[in-house]
Amino acid sequence: MEPICGLDVALHYVGGKWKPILLFHLHSAPRRFGELKRLVDGISEKVLIQQLRDLVQHGIVTRHDFQEVPPRVEYTITDFGQSLALALQPLCDWGNANRVPRGELDRVLHP
């Protein structure tokens, strides 16, 4: 059965906590694995590997192995991925406009 809402389709590609953040960091420039690990605070190496594999599998990101020693791999967002990143931008803008101090947010979420 066809999804009723296009959000179902979008979440299929970018659902979860980490993929939108990875797209945010890849939107501006290609990044190496270690760089992404440093930029995405709190993500484990195992989860980062899996999330990048999923993004590559769905054609959102490309992986370029330079076949060098030491190993150098770079991830680049595709045109398809750029279109998804642009679709997420209004959500990012909304979050920035509605940002509250961390302590206050904790009180709101966990009264």
C-alpha positions in Angstrom: 0.0 0.0 0.0 1.2 3.5 -0.9 2.1 5.8 2.0 -0.6 8.4 2.6 1.8 11.1 3.7 5.1 12.0 2.1 6.6 12.2 5.5 6.6 8.4 5.6 8.8 8.4 2.5 11.2 11.1 3.9 11.5 9.3 7.3 12.3 6.0 5.5 15.5 7.8 4.2 16.4 10.0 7.1 14.6 8.5 10.1 16.4 8.4 13.4 18.5 10.6 15.5 21.8 10.8 13.6 21.1 10.9 9.9 19.7 14.5 9.8 22.8 15.6 11.8 25.1 13.8 9.4 23.3 15.4 6.4 23.7 18.8 8.1 27.5 18.4 8.3 27.8 16.9 4.8 25.6 19.6 3.2 28.5 22.1 3.2 31.5 20.0 2.3 32.8 16.4 1.9 33.9 15.0 5.2 36.2 12.2 6.3 35.0 9.6 8.8 37.1 11.0 11.7 35.9 14.5 11.0 32.3 13.3 11.2 33.0 11.5 14.4 34.3 14.7 15.9 31.5 16.8 14.6 28.6 14.6 15.7 28.8 14.7 19.5 27.7 11.5 21.2 27.6 9.1 18.3 29.5 5.9 18.7 31.8 4.6 16.0 29.6 1.6 15.4 26.5 3.7 14.9 28.3 6.2 12.7 29.5 3.3 10.4 26.0 1.9 10.2 24.3 5.3 9.6 26.8 6.1 6.8 26.3 2.7 5.2 22.5 3.3 5.2 23.0 6.7 3.6 25.3 5.3 1.0 22.9 2.4 0.3 20.0 4.8 -0.3 22.0 7.0 -2.6 22.0 10.0 -0.3 25.8 10.0 0.3 28.7 8.6 -1.7 31.7 7.0 -0.2 35.1 7.5 -1.9 38.0 5.2 -0.8 41.2 6.8 -2.0 43.1 3.4 -1.7 45.9 5.0 0.3 48.0 4.0 3.3 47.0 5.2 5.8 43.4 4.6 4.7 41.5 7.7 3.6 37.8 7.6 3.0 35.6 10.6 2.2 31.8 11.0 2.3 30.0 13.4 -0.1 26.4 14.3 -0.3 24.7 13.4 -3.6 22.2 15.7 -5.5 19.4 13.4 -4.1 20.9 14.0 -0.6 21.1 17.7 -1.2 17.4 17.8 -2.0 16.7 16.0 1.3 19.0 18.3 3.3 17.2 21.3 1.8 13.8 19.8 2.8 15.2 19.5 6.4 16.3 23.1 6.5 12.9 24.5 7.6 12.9 22.0 10.5 16.4 23.3 11.5 15.2 26.9 11.3 12.2 26.0 13.5 14.4 24.4 16.1 16.7 27.5 16.1 13.7 29.8 16.5 12.3 27.7 19.4 15.6 26.9 21.2 15.4 27.0 25.0 18.3 26.8 27.4 19.3 23.1 28.1 18.3 23.2 31.8 14.9 24.7 30.9 14.3 22.1 28.2 15.0 19.3 30.7 12.4 20.7 33.0 9.9 20.9 30.2 10.5 17.3 29.0 10.9 15.8 32.4 8.7 17.7 34.9 
